[in-house]
């Protein structure tokens, strides 16, 4: 053994990151489905009426908009913390 761990393998790191992203995406879809189902589905039936279909569509769009807003906000916060700590070191 050369002393390197399995986490030093870039292919393994890339695979782990891809699997982690898939897992996060699946969690997001599950959460969105749960929220929109509770909000829009009054009584399950053999097909969706136009009101329910519109509700689901709007719910999904707002969920995606909100998720994107939160991600952008977190990125801005991280960037501002990074520049703040860099300024502190100067």
C-alpha positions as CSV (number, residue, x, y, z in Angstrom):
1,X,0.0,0.0,0.0
2,X,1.2,3.5,-0.8
3,X,-0.6,5.1,2.1
4,X,-3.3,6.7,0.0
5,X,-6.9,6.1,1.1
6,X,-9.8,5.3,-1.2
7,X,-10.9,8.9,-0.9
8,X,-7.8,10.1,-2.7
9,X,-9.2,8.5,-5.9
10,X,-10.7,11.2,-8.0
11,X,-13.0,8.8,-9.8
12,X,-14.4,7.5,-6.5
13,X,-14.8,11.1,-5.3
14,X,-16.7,12.0,-8.5
15,X,-18.9,8.9,-8.1
16,X,-19.7,9.7,-4.5
17,X,-20.6,13.3,-5.4
18,X,-22.9,12.2,-8.2
19,X,-24.6,9.7,-6.0
20,X,-25.0,12.4,-3.3
21,X,-26.5,14.8,-5.9
22,X,-29.0,12.0,-7.0
23,X,-30.0,11.4,-3.4
24,X,-30.5,15.2,-2.7
25,X,-32.6,15.4,-5.9
26,X,-34.7,12.5,-4.9
27,X,-35.3,14.0,-1.5
28,X,-36.3,17.3,-3.1
29,X,-38.8,15.6,-5.4
30,X,-40.2,13.6,-2.5
31,X,-40.6,16.7,-0.4
32,X,-42.2,18.6,-3.3
33,X,-44.6,15.8,-4.0
34,X,-45.7,15.6,-0.4
35,X,-46.2,19.4,-0.1
36,X,-48.1,19.7,-3.4
37,X,-50.2,16.6,-2.7
38,X,-51.3,18.0,0.7
39,X,-52.0,21.4,-0.8
40,X,-53.8,20.4,-4.0
41,X,-55.4,17.0,-3.6
42,X,-58.9,17.2,-2.0
43,X,-60.2,13.8,-3.0
44,X,-58.3,11.3,-5.1
45,X,-60.1,10.1,-8.2
46,X,-59.6,8.3,-11.5
47,X,-58.3,11.6,-13.1
48,X,-57.4,15.1,-12.2
49,X,-59.8,17.9,-12.7
50,X,-58.5,21.2,-14.3
51,X,-58.5,23.0,-10.9
52,X,-56.3,20.3,-9.3
53,X,-54.0,20.1,-12.3
54,X,-53.5,23.8,-12.2
55,X,-52.9,23.7,-8.5
56,X,-50.2,21.0,-8.9
57,X,-48.6,22.9,-11.7
58,X,-48.5,26.2,-9.7
59,X,-47.3,24.4,-6.6
60,X,-44.4,22.7,-8.4
61,X,-43.4,26.0,-10.0
62,X,-43.4,27.9,-6.7
63,X,-41.6,25.1,-5.0
64,X,-38.8,25.2,-7.6
65,X,-38.7,29.0,-7.5
66,X,-38.4,28.9,-3.7
67,X,-35.7,26.2,-3.7
68,X,-33.7,28.2,-6.3
69,X,-34.1,31.4,-4.3
70,X,-32.9,29.7,-1.1
71,X,-29.9,28.2,-3.0
72,X,-29.0,31.5,-4.4
73,X,-29.3,33.2,-1.0
74,X,-27.1,30.5,0.6
75,X,-24.4,31.0,-2.1
76,X,-24.5,34.8,-1.6
77,X,-24.2,34.3,2.2
78,X,-21.2,31.9,1.7
79,X,-19.5,34.3,-0.7
80,X,-20.0,37.2,1.7
81,X,-18.6,35.2,4.6
82,X,-15.7,34.2,2.5
83,X,-14.9,37.8,1.5
84,X,-15.4,38.9,5.1
85,X,-12.9,36.4,6.4
86,X,-10.4,37.2,3.7
87,X,-10.7,40.9,4.6
88,X,-10.1,40.0,8.2
89,X,-6.8,38.3,7.3
90,X,-5.5,41.3,5.4
